[in-house]
Amino acid sequence: MRIVFMGTPDFSVSVLDALVEAGHEIVCVYCQPPRPAGRGKKDRPTPVHARAETLGLTVRHPRTLRDADAQAEFAALDADIAVVVAYGLILPQPILDAPTHGCLNIHASLLPRWRGAAPIQRAIMSGDAQTGVCIMQMEAGLDTGPVLLREALDIAPDETAATLHDRLADMGARLIVDALARLDTLRPEVQPDQGVTYAEKIDKAEARIDWTRPADEIDRQIRGLSPFPGAWCEMDGERVKLLLSRVVPGDGAPGQVLDGLTIACGDGAVEILSAQRPGKRAMESAEFLRGVQMPDRLD
């Protein structure tokens, strides 16, 4: 098929690779524009942009798709279908209508649960037992379109946003290739009105740990925000990211350091298994403890 691919972050790269390996013709790749990054703040292409150039594919990164010229350029590609995964721009109706078979979105949740920007993080932070991937026919609403394919997977007790991201990316790549191969026989399933939730974009204010909360909530916060933006607390005035944890028995005042990196919470305790100090790399707990004098409490 003649495919326009629309994606931006690492999550989208494996999907692009899968489409190429399946023999589809990628007539153009759309992604977000390069943005300043690193110490020099030089413009850095997105992961999809970099991968597309390696594959020798044409790349476009318009800042909007709402103007007539951008829409005419898109329509002129004469695509059979557009595959969209974590692109980052709203697709107006002329874009949705341009490909012969419309636009398919790969969404990392079991719709209608966790429509929106941060379904992976929200699933972990909310304590969901399962999540998955849906291949959805796009329409004007936010992740409201009919679902062509869905597949579930269990969320492991030690799952982080990073590990779940990788598992769902692989699943999405496999499912979209399957969906395209069976496009003429798949029956769209309208999403039910019941069970709708929205995965709002993660706000930086959500990353600070409140030790008065129960241990299971703090554990899910740490794992759900790992590695980015990273849940954090203050240790002797220094902001420390906590990247992996587990719930353990323990009793003390909220924030009290009980032993090593075991911290008392409002109910129970968490053991920090991986942490990162400013300007340092992430370290497992034993290595982290060799480089610091632990205070009596964390703030």
Phi and psi in degrees as GROMACS dihedral restraints (atoms count N, CA, C in turn):
[ dihedral_restraints ]
;  ai    aj    ak    al  type     phi  dphi    fc
    3     4     5     6     1   -84.8    20    10
    4     5     6     7     1   111.9    20    10
    6     7     8     9     1  -118.1    20    10
    7     8     9    10     1   133.8    20    10
    9    10    11    12     1   -94.2    20    10
   10    11    12    13     1   125.1    20    10
   12    13    14    15     1  -102.6    20    10
   13    14    15    16     1   133.2    20    10
   15    16    17    18     1  -130.9    20    10
   16    17    18    19     1   107.9    20    10
   18    19    20    21     1  -165.0    20    10
   19    20    21    22     1   166.8    20    10
   21    22    23    24     1  -134.6    20    10
   22    23    24    25     1   -55.1    20    10
   24    25    26    27     1   -87.9    20    10
   25    26    27    28     1  -174.5    20    10
   27    28    29    30     1   -54.8    20    10
   28    29    30    31     1   -36.8    20    10
   30    31    32    33     1   -55.3    20    10
   31    32    33    34     1   -30.6    20    10
   33    34    35    36     1   -84.6    20    10
   34    35    36    37     1   -19.9    20    10
   36    37    38    39     1   -63.6    20    10
   37    38    39    40     1   -44.9    20    10
   39    40    41    42     1   -63.7    20    10
   40    41    42    43     1   -30.2    20    10
   42    43    44    45     1   -68.5    20    10
   43    44    45    46     1   -45.5    20    10
   45    46    47    48     1   -57.9    20    10
   46    47    48    49     1   -46.1    20    10
   48    49    50    51     1   -60.1    20    10
   49    50    51    52     1   -42.0    20    10
   51    52    53    54     1   -64.4    20    10
   52    53    54    55     1   -38.9    20    10
   54    55    56    57     1   -66.2    20    10
   55    56    57    58     1   -40.8    20    10
   57    58    59    60     1   -65.2    20    10
   58    59    60    61     1   -45.5    20    10
   60    61    62    63     1   -63.8    20    10
   61    62    63    64     1   -28.8    20    10
   63    64    65    66     1   -77.9    20    10
   64    65    66    67     1    -4.8    20    10
   66    67    68    69     1    93.3    20    10
   67    68    69    70     1     8.4    20    10
   69    70    71    72     1   -75.7    20    10
   70    71    72    73     1   153.2    20    10
   72    73    74    75     1   -92.6    20    10
   73    74    75    76     1   113.6    20    10
   75    76    77    78     1   -89.3    20    10
   76    77    78    79     1   102.1    20    10
   78    79    80    81     1   -78.0    20    10
   79    80    81    82     1   -22.9    20    10
   81    82    83    84     1  -167.3    20    10
   82    83    84    85     1   148.6    20    10
   84    85    86    87     1  -114.9    20    10
   85    86    87    88     1   126.4    20    10
   87    88    89    90     1  -106.8    20    10
   88    89    90    91     1   135.4    20    10
   90    91    92    93     1  -151.7    20    10
   91    92    93    94     1   175.2    20    10
   93    94    95    96     1   -71.0    20    10
   94    95    96    97     1   151.7    20    10
   96    97    98    99     1   -65.1    20    10
   97    98    99   100     1   155.9    20    10
   99   100   101   102     1   -57.2    20    10
  100   101   102   103     1   145.6    20    10
  102   103   104   105     1  -132.8    20    10
  103   104   105   106     1   155.4    20    10
  105   106   107   108     1   -59.8    20    10
  106   107   108   109     1   137.1    20    10
  108   109   110   111     1  -154.7    20    10
  109   110   111   112     1   160.9    20    10
  111   112   113   114     1    78.0    20    10
  112   113   114   115     1  -179.9    20    10
  114   115   116   117     1   -64.7    20    10
  115   116   117   118     1   -35.5    20    10
  117   118   119   120     1   -82.4    20    10
  118   119   120   121     1    -6.8    20    10
  120   121   122   123     1    54.2    20    10
  121   122   123   124     1    36.1    20    10
  123   124   125   126     1   -83.4    20    10
  124   125   126   127     1   150.8    20    10
  126   127   128   129     1   -61.0    20    10
  127   128   129   130     1   128.8    20    10
  129   130   131   132     1  -120.6    20    10
  130   131   132   133     1   128.4    20    10
  132   133   134   135     1   -65.7    20    10
  133   134   135   136     1   151.7    20    10
  135   136   137   138     1   -68.6    20    10
  136   137   138   139     1   163.4    20    10
  138   139   140   141     1   -55.7    20    10
  139   140   141   142     1   -40.7    20    10
  141   142   143   144     1   -67.2    20    10
  142   143   144   145     1   -42.2    20    10
  144   145   146   147     1   -56.6    20    10
  145   146   147   148     1   -48.7    20    10
  147   148   149   150     1   -62.4    20    10
  148   149   150   151     1   -43.2    20    10
  150   151   152   153     1   -67.6    20    10
  151   152   153   154     1   -39.9    20    10
  153   154   155   156     1   -62.5    20    10
  154   155   156   157     1   -41.2    20    10
  156   157   158   159     1   -64.9    20    10
  157   158   159   160     1   -38.3    20    10
  159   160   161   162     1   -60.4    20    10
  160   161   162   163     1   -36.5    20    10
  162   163   164   165     1   -82.7    20    10
  163   164   165   166     1    -2.1    20    10
  165   166   167   168     1    75.4    20    10
  166   167   168   169     1    27.8    20    10
  168   169   170   171     1   -97.0    20    10
  169   170   171   172     1   151.0    20    10
  171   172   173   174     1   -71.5    20    10
  172   173   174   175     1   133.3    20    10
  174   175   176   177     1  -121.2    20    10
  175   176   177   178     1   135.3    20    10
  177   178   179   180     1  -126.2    20    10
  178   179   180   181     1   143.3    20    10
  180   181   182   183     1  -138.9    20    10
  181   182   183   184     1    65.6    20    10
  183   184   185   186     1   -66.0    20    10
  184   185   186   187     1   150.4    20    10
  186   187   188   189     1   -81.8    20    10
  187   188   189   190     1   -15.6    20    10
  189   190   191   192     1  -152.1    20    10
  190   191   192   193     1   154.8    20    10
  192   193   194   195     1  -115.3    20    10
  193   194   195   196     1    17.4    20    10
  195   196   197   198     1   -90.6    20    10
  196   197   198   199     1   -15.7    20    10
  198   199   200   201     1   -89.1    20    10
  199   200   201   202     1   156.1    20    10
  201   202   203   204     1   -63.1    20    10
  202   203   204   205     1   -37.2    20    10
  204   205   206   207     1   -64.0    20    10
  205   206   207   208     1   -45.1    20    10
  207   208   209   210     1   -63.0    20    10
  208   209   210   211     1   -39.0    20    10
  210   211   212   213     1   -69.2    20    10
  211   212   213   214     1   -37.2    20    10
  213   214   215   216     1   -66.9    20    10
  214   215   216   217     1   -39.5    20    10
  216   217   218   219     1   -63.2    20    10
  217   218   219   220     1   -39.9    20    10
  219   220   221   222     1   -65.8    20    10
  220   221   222   223     1   -47.2    20    10
  222   223   224   225     1   -62.8    20    10
  223   224   225   226     1   -33.8    20    10
  225   226   227   228     1   -66.9    20    10
  226   227   228   229     1   -15.3    20    10
  228   229   230   231     1   -68.5    20    10
  229   230   231   232     1   -18.1    20    10
  231   232   233   234     1    53.0    20    10
  232   233   234   235     1    48.5    20    10
  234   235   236   237     1   -80.2    20    10
  235   236   237   238     1   150.3    20    10
  237   238   239   240     1   -73.8    20    10
  238   239   240   241     1   -35.8    20    10
  240   241   242   243     1  -162.2    20    10
  241   242   243   244     1   155.3    20    10
  243   244   245   246     1  -112.9    20    10
  244   245   246   247     1   136.2    20    10
  246   247   248   249     1  -109.2    20    10
  247   248   249   250     1   122.4    20    10
  249   250   251   252     1  -120.1    20    10
  250   251   252   253     1   128.4    20    10
  252   253   254   255     1  -149.1    20    10
  253   254   255   256     1   111.4    20    10
  255   256   257   258     1    52.7    20    10
  256   257   258   259     1    48.9    20    10
  258   259   260   261     1   -75.5    20    10
  259   260   261   262     1   -53.4    20    10
  261   262   263   264     1   108.8    20    10
  262   263   264   265     1    -1.1    20    10
  264   265   266   267     1  -123.9    20    10
  265   266   267   268     1   146.6    20    10
  267   268   269   270     1   -70.3    20    10
  268   269   270   271     1   135.1    20    10
  270   271   272   273     1   -96.3    20    10
  271   272   273   274     1   113.1    20    10
  273   274   275   276     1   -70.0    20    10
  274   275   276   277     1   165.0    20    10
  276   277   278   279     1   -56.3    20    10
  277   278   279   280     1   -41.0    20    10
  279   280   281   282     1   -59.1    20    10
  280   281   282   283     1   -31.9    20    10
  282   283   284   285     1   -72.3    20    10
  283   284   285   286     1   -44.5    20    10
  285   286   287   288     1   -60.3    20    10
  286   287   288   289     1   -33.2    20    10
  288   289   290   291     1   -87.6    20    10
  289   290   291   292     1   -15.5    20    10
  291   292   293   294     1   -66.0    20    10
  292   293   294   295     1   -49.2    20    10
  294   295   296   297     1   -68.0    20    10
  295   296   297   298     1   151.1    20    10
  297   298   299   300     1   -54.2    20    10
  298   299   300   301     1   -44.1    20    10
  300   301   302   303     1  -105.0    20    10
  301   302   303   304     1    18.6    20    10
  303   304   305   306     1    75.4    20    10
  304   305   306   307     1  -154.7    20    10
  306   307   308   309     1  -123.1    20    10
  307   308   309   310     1   130.3    20    10
  309   310   311   312     1  -105.5    20    10
  310   311   312   313     1   135.3    20    10
  312   313   314   315     1  -111.7    20    10
  313   314   315   316     1   137.7    20    10
  315   316   317   318     1   -99.9    20    10
  316   317   318   319     1   112.0    20    10
  318   319   320   321     1  -116.1    20    10
  319   320   321   322     1   132.8    20    10
  321   322   323   324     1   -89.2    20    10
  322   323   324   325     1    58.9    20    10
  324   325   326   327     1  -162.7    20    10
  325   326   327   328     1   173.0    20    10
  327   328   329   330     1   -95.9    20    10
  328   329   330   331     1    85.4    20    10
  330   331   332   333     1   -56.0    20    10
  331   332   333   334     1   142.6    20    10
  333   334   335   336     1   -88.8    20    10
  334   335   336   337     1     8.1    20    10
  336   337   338   339     1   -75.4    20    10
  337   338   339   340     1   134.9    20    10
  339   340   341   342     1    61.9    20    10
  340   341   342   343     1    53.8    20    10
  342   343   344   345     1   -68.5    20    10
  343   344   345   346     1   148.5    20    10
  345   346   347   348     1   113.5    20    10
  346   347   348   349     1  -160.4    20    10
  348   349   350   351     1   -81.4    20    10
  349   350   351   352     1   -29.6    20    10
  351   352   353   354     1  -130.7    20    10
  352   353   354   355     1    56.4    20    10
  354   355   356   357     1   -67.3    20    10
  355   356   357   358     1   -31.9    20    10
  357   358   359   360     1   -68.2    20    10
  358   359   360   361     1   -50.0    20    10
  360   361   362   363     1   -63.7    20    10
  361   362   363   364     1   -43.1    20    10
  363   364   365   366     1   -65.8    20    10
  364   365   366   367     1   -35.6    20    10
  366   367   368   369     1   -62.5    20    10
  367   368   369   370     1   -43.3    20    10
  369   370   371   372     1   -70.0    20    10
  370   371   372   373     1   -46.7    20    10
  372   373   374   375     1   -64.0    20    10
  373   374   375   376     1   -26.8    20    10
  375   376   377   378     1   -90.2    20    10
  376   377   378   379     1    -3.3    20    10
  378   379   380   381     1    78.1    20    10
  379   380   381   382     1    24.3    20    10
  381   382   383   384     1   -62.3    20    10
  382   383   384   385     1   141.9    20    10
  384   385   386   387     1   -81.5    20    10
  385   386   387   388     1   -27.0    20    10
  387   388   389   390     1  -136.6    20    10
  388   389   390   391     1   155.2    20    10
  390   391   392   393     1  -144.9    20    10
  391   392   393   394     1  -160.0    20    10
  393   394   395   396     1   169.6    20    10
  394   395   396   397     1  -159.7    20    10
  396   397   398   399     1  -130.9    20    10
  397   398   399   400     1   139.5    20    10
  399   400   401   402     1  -120.7    20    10
  400   401   402   403     1   136.8    20    10
  402   403   404   405     1   -97.1    20    10
  403   404   405   406     1   116.4    20    10
  405   406   407   408     1  -122.2    20    10
  406   407   408   409     1   137.2    20    10
  408   409   410   411     1   -75.6    20    10
  409   410   411   412     1   121.6    20    10
  411   412   413   414     1   -77.5    20    10
  412   413   414   415     1   144.5    20    10
  414   415   416   417     1  -139.6    20    10
  415   416   417   418     1  -176.3    20    10
  417   418   419   420     1   -65.1    20    10
  418   419   420   421     1   -30.5    20    10
  420   421   422   423     1   -71.8    20    10
  421   422   423   424     1   164.4    20    10
  423   424   425   426     1   -75.7    20    10
  424   425   426   427     1   101.0    20    10
  426   427   428   429     1    55.5    20    10
  427   428   429   430     1    38.1    20    10
  429   430   431   432     1  -102.3    20    10
  430   431   432   433     1    -5.3    20    10
  432   433   434   435     1   -70.0    20    10
  433   434   435   436     1   164.9    20    10
  435   436   437   438     1   -66.2    20    10
  436   437   438   439     1   147.4    20    10
  438   439   440   441     1   -99.0    20    10
  439   440   441   442     1   128.3    20    10
  441   442   443   444     1   -89.8    20    10
  442   443   444   445     1   -40.0    20    10
  444   445   446   447     1  -142.7    20    10
  445   446   447   448     1   146.8    20    10
  447   448   449   450     1  -145.4    20    10
  448   449   450   451     1   149.9    20    10
  450   451   452   453     1  -147.7    20    10
  451   452   453   454     1   136.1    20    10
  453   454   455   456     1  -103.0    20    10
  454   455   456   457     1   156.3    20    10
  456   457   458   459     1  -144.2    20    10
  457   458   459   460     1   153.3    20    10
  459   460   461   462     1   -78.6    20    10
  460   461   462   463     1   142.6    20    10
  462   463   464   465     1   -90.6    20    10
  463   464   465   466     1   120.0    20    10
  465   466   467   468     1   -70.2    20    10
  466   467   468   469     1   153.3    20    10
  468   469   470   471     1   -60.8    20    10
  469   470   471   472     1   -26.0    20    10
  471   472   473   474     1  -106.2    20    10
  472   473   474   475     1    18.4    20    10
  474   475   476   477     1   -65.9    20    10
  475   476   477   478     1   136.3    20    10
  477   478   479   480     1  -110.5    20    10
  478   479   480   481     1   167.2    20    10
  480   481   482   483     1   -58.8    20    10
  481   482   483   484     1   -34.2    20    10
  483   484   485   486     1   -67.2    20    10
  484   485   486   487     1   -47.6    20    10
  486   487   488   489     1   -69.9    20    10
  487   488   489   490     1   -38.2    20    10
  489   490   491   492     1   -68.6    20    10
  490   491   492   493     1   -39.1    20    10
  492   493   494   495     1   -52.9    20    10
  493   494   495   496     1   -48.8    20    10
  495   496   497   498     1   -66.8    20    10
  496   497   498   499     1   -40.1    20    10
  498   499   500   501     1   -66.8    20    10
  499   500   501   502     1   -40.3    20    10
  501   502   503   504     1   -72.4    20    10
  502   503   504   505     1   -33.7    20    10
  504   505   506   507     1   -62.8    20    10
  505   506   507   508     1   -43.8    20    10
  507   508   509   510     1   -64.0    20    10
  508   509   510   511     1   -41.0    20    10
  510   511   512   513     1   -63.5    20    10
  511   512   513   514     1   -44.9    20    10
  513   514   515   516     1   -61.1    20    10
  514   515   516   517     1   -40.7    20    10
  516   517   518   519     1   -62.7    20    10
  517   518   519   520     1   -42.3    20    10
  519   520   521   522     1   -67.9    20    10
  520   521   522   523     1   -42.4    20    10
  522   523   524   525     1   -68.5    20    10
  523   524   525   526     1   -37.2    20    10
  525   526   527   528     1   -68.8    20    10
  526   527   528   529     1   -36.2    20    10
  528   529   530   531     1   -63.8    20    10
  529   530   531   532     1   -40.9    20    10
  531   532   533   534     1   -63.9    20    10
  532   533   534   535     1   -44.2    20    10
  534   535   536   537     1   -63.1    20    10
  535   536   537   538     1   -41.6    20    10
  537   538   539   540     1   -66.8    20    10
  538   539   540   541     1   -35.8    20    10
  540   541   542   543     1   -68.1    20    10
  541   542   543   544     1   -27.3    20    10
  543   544   545   546     1  -115.5    20    10
  544   545   546   547     1    23.0    20    10
  546   547   548   549     1   -56.8    20    10
  547   548   549   550     1   -37.6    20    10
  549   550   551   552     1   -73.7    20    10
  550   551   552   553     1   -17.2    20    10
  552   553   554   555     1  -108.9    20    10
  553   554   555   556     1   -12.6    20    10
  555   556   557   558     1   -73.8    20    10
  556   557   558   559     1   141.3    20    10
  558   559   560   561     1  -107.7    20    10
  559   560   561   562     1   115.8    20    10
  561   562   563   564     1   -60.4    20    10
  562   563   564   565     1   137.2    20    10
  564   565   566   567     1  -109.5    20    10
  565   566   567   568     1   116.3    20    10
  567   568   569   570     1   -65.4    20    10
  568   569   570   571     1   134.8    20    10
  570   571   572   573     1   -68.5    20    10
  571   572   573   574     1   138.7    20    10
  573   574   575   576     1   -71.2    20    10
  574   575   576   577     1   158.0    20    10
  576   577   578   579     1   -76.7    20    10
  577   578   579   580     1   -23.2    20    10
  579   580   581   582     1   -84.3    20    10
  580   581   582   583     1   146.7    20    10
  582   583   584   585     1    85.0    20    10
  583   584   585   586     1    13.3    20    10
  585   586   587   588     1   -75.0    20    10
  586   587   588   589     1   126.9    20    10
  588   589   590   591     1  -134.5    20    10
  589   590   591   592     1   158.9    20    10
  591   592   593   594     1  -119.7    20    10
  592   593   594   595     1   129.8    20    10
  594   595   596   597     1   -93.4    20    10
  595   596   597   598     1    84.5    20    10
  597   598   599   600     1   -61.8    20    10
  598   599   600   601     1   149.6    20    10
  600   601   602   603     1   -55.5    20    10
  601   602   603   604     1   140.5    20    10
  603   604   605   606     1   -67.2    20    10
  604   605   606   607     1   124.7    20    10
  606   607   608   609     1   -90.3    20    10
  607   608   609   610     1   141.3    20    10
  609   610   611   612     1   -58.3    20    10
  610   611   612   613     1   -29.3    20    10
  612   613   614   615     1   -65.6    20    10
  613   614   615   616     1   -22.6    20    10
  615   616   617   618     1   -73.8    20    10
  616   617   618   619     1   -12.7    20    10
  618   619   620   621     1   -81.7    20    10
  619   620   621   622     1   -22.3    20    10
  621   622   623   624     1   -74.9    20    10
  622   623   624   625     1   134.4    20    10
  624   625   626   627     1   -83.7    20    10
  625   626   627   628     1   132.8    20    10
  627   628   629   630     1  -106.5    20    10
  628   629   630   631     1   104.3    20    10
  630   631   632   633     1   -68.9    20    10
  631   632   633   634     1    -8.3    20    10
  633   634   635   636     1   -77.9    20    10
  634   635   636   637     1   -11.5    20    10
  636   637   638   639     1   -77.4    20    10
  637   638   639   640     1   160.6    20    10
  639   640   641   642     1   -62.4    20    10
  640   641   642   643     1   153.3    20    10
  642   643   644   645     1   -61.1    20    10
  643   644   645   646     1   -38.8    20    10
  645   646   647   648     1   -66.5    20    10
  646   647   648   649     1   -33.8    20    10
  648   649   650   651     1   -69.2    20    10
  649   650   651   652     1   -41.5    20    10
  651   652   653   654     1   -66.5    20    10
  652   653   654   655     1   -40.5    20    10
  654   655   656   657     1   -59.2    20    10
  655   656   657   658     1   -44.5    20    10
  657   658   659   660     1   -67.7    20    10
  658   659   660   661     1   -35.6    20    10
  660   661   662   663     1   -61.9    20    10
  661   662   663   664     1   -46.4    20    10
  663   664   665   666     1   -62.1    20    10
  664   665   666   667     1   -48.5    20    10
  666   667   668   669     1   -71.2    20    10
  667   668   669   670     1   -35.7    20    10
  669   670   671   672     1   -71.0    20    10
  670   671   672   673     1   -23.2    20    10
  672   673   674   675     1  -105.7    20    10
  673   674   675   676     1    14.2    20    10
  675   676   677   678     1  -101.3    20    10
  676   677   678   679     1   126.4    20    10
  678   679   680   681     1   -95.3    20    10
  679   680   681   682     1   -11.1    20    10
  681   682   683   684     1  -130.6    20    10
  682   683   684   685     1   135.3    20    10
  684   685   686   687     1   -79.7    20    10
  685   686   687   688     1    -7.5    20    10
  687   688   689   690     1    88.2    20    10
  688   689   690   691     1   116.4    20    10
  690   691   692   693     1   -65.3    20    10
  691   692   693   694     1   145.0    20    10
  693   694   695   696     1  -143.2    20    10
  694   695   696   697     1   160.6    20    10
  696   697   698   699     1  -143.8    20    10
  697   698   699   700     1   174.8    20    10
  699   700   701   702     1  -103.4    20    10
  700   701   702   703     1   135.3    20    10
  702   703   704   705     1  -125.9    20    10
  703   704   705   706     1   106.4    20    10
  705   706   707   708     1    53.1    20    10
  706   707   708   709     1    43.9    20    10
  708   709   710   711     1    81.6    20    10
  709   710   711   712     1    -1.8    20    10
  711   712   713   714     1  -103.7    20    10
  712   713   714   715     1   132.7    20    10
  714   715   716   717     1   -79.7    20    10
  715   716   717   718     1   120.4    20    10
  717   718   719   720     1  -117.4    20    10
  718   719   720   721     1   129.7    20    10
  720   721   722   723     1   -84.2    20    10
  721   722   723   724     1   135.5    20    10
  723   724   725   726     1  -108.7    20    10
  724   725   726   727     1   121.2    20    10
  726   727   728   729     1  -112.3    20    10
  727   728   729   730     1   -18.8    20    10
  729   730   731   732     1  -153.9    20    10
  730   731   732   733     1   141.2    20    10
  732   733   734   735     1  -154.0    20    10
  733   734   735   736     1   173.1    20    10
  735   736   737   738     1  -152.8    20    10
  736   737   738   739     1   154.2    20    10
  738   739   740   741     1   -79.6    20    10
  739   740   741   742     1   133.9    20    10
  741   742   743   744     1  -137.4    20    10
  742   743   744   745     1   161.2    20    10
  744   745   746   747     1   -64.5    20    10
  745   746   747   748     1   146.5    20    10
  747   748   749   750     1   170.1    20    10
  748   749   750   751     1   152.3    20    10
  750   751   752   753     1  -145.3    20    10
  751   752   753   754     1   131.2    20    10
  753   754   755   756     1   176.3    20    10
  754   755   756   757     1  -179.5    20    10
  756   757   758   759     1   -68.7    20    10
  757   758   759   760     1   142.7    20    10
  759   760   761   762     1   -52.7    20    10
  760   761   762   763     1   127.4    20    10
  762   763   764   765     1    91.5    20    10
  763   764   765   766     1    -8.7    20    10
  765   766   767   768     1   -68.7    20    10
  766   767   768   769     1   133.4    20    10
  768   769   770   771     1   -81.6    20    10
  769   770   771   772     1   111.9    20    10
  771   772   773   774     1   -84.3    20    10
  772   773   774   775     1   -41.9    20    10
  774   775   776   777     1  -169.3    20    10
  775   776   777   778     1   124.3    20    10
  777   778   779   780     1    58.8    20    10
  778   779   780   781     1  -113.7    20    10
  780   781   782   783     1  -115.4    20    10
  781   782   783   784     1    31.0    20    10
  783   784   785   786     1   -93.8    20    10
  784   785   786   787     1   122.3    20    10
  786   787   788   789     1  -119.3    20    10
  787   788   789   790     1   131.7    20    10
  789   790   791   792     1   -71.3    20    10
  790   791   792   793     1   142.4    20    10
  792   793   794   795     1  -119.2    20    10
  793   794   795   796     1  -176.0    20    10
  795   796   797   798     1   -60.9    20    10
  796   797   798   799     1   -30.1    20    10
  798   799   800   801     1  -146.4    20    10
  799   800   801   802     1   111.5    20    10
  801   802   803   804     1    83.7    20    10
  802   803   804   805     1  -159.8    20    10
  804   805   806   807     1  -150.0    20    10
  805   806   807   808     1   159.6    20    10
  807   808   809   810     1  -121.3    20    10
  808   809   810   811     1   144.4    20    10
  810   811   812   813     1  -103.0    20    10
  811   812   813   814     1   124.2    20    10
  813   814   815   816     1   -83.7    20    10
  814   815   816   817     1   122.8    20    10
  816   817   818   819     1   -99.9    20    10
  817   818   819   820     1   -20.3    20    10
  819   820   821   822     1  -151.2    20    10
  820   821   822   823     1   137.3    20    10
  822   823   824   825     1  -147.5    20    10
  823   824   825   826     1   165.4    20    10
  825   826   827   828     1  -144.7    20    10
  826   827   828   829     1   122.6    20    10
  828   829   830   831     1   -85.8    20    10
  829   830   831   832     1   159.8    20    10
  831   832   833   834     1   -57.1    20    10
  832   833   834   835     1   131.6    20    10
  834   835   836   837     1    75.5    20    10
  835   836   837   838     1     1.7    20    10
  837   838   839   840     1  -111.5    20    10
  838   839   840   841     1   166.0    20    10
  840   841   842   843     1   -82.8    20    10
  841   842   843   844     1   163.9    20    10
  843   844   845   846     1   -66.1    20    10
  844   845   846   847     1   140.8    20    10
  846   847   848   849     1  -132.1    20    10
  847   848   849   850     1   145.5    20    10
  849   850   851   852     1   -68.9    20    10
  850   851   852   853     1   160.4    20    10
  852   853   854   855     1   -56.8    20    10
  853   854   855   856     1   -42.7    20    10
  855   856   857   858     1   -61.9    20    10
  856   857   858   859     1   -42.9    20    10
  858   859   860   861     1   -69.4    20    10
  859   860   861   862     1   -40.8    20    10
  861   862   863   864     1   -58.7    20    10
  862   863   864   865     1   -44.0    20    10
  864   865   866   867     1   -68.2    20    10
  865   866   867   868     1   -24.9    20    10
  867   868   869   870     1   -69.0    20    10
  868   869   870   871     1   -21.4    20    10
  870   871   872   873     1  -103.2    20    10
  871   872   873   874     1     3.1    20    10
  873   874   875   876     1  -138.5    20    10
  874   875   876   877     1   157.9    20    10
  876   877   878   879     1  -102.6    20    10
  877   878   879   880     1   108.7    20    10
  879   880   881   882     1   -68.3    20    10
  880   881   882   883     1   134.6    20    10
  882   883   884   885     1   -76.2    20    10
  883   884   885   886     1   177.6    20    10
  885   886   887   888     1   -73.7    20    10
  886   887   888   889     1   -25.7    20    10
  888   889   890   891     1  -150.9    20    10
  889   890   891   892     1   159.3    20    10
  891   892   893   894     1  -110.2    20    10
  892   893   894   895     1   145.3    20    10
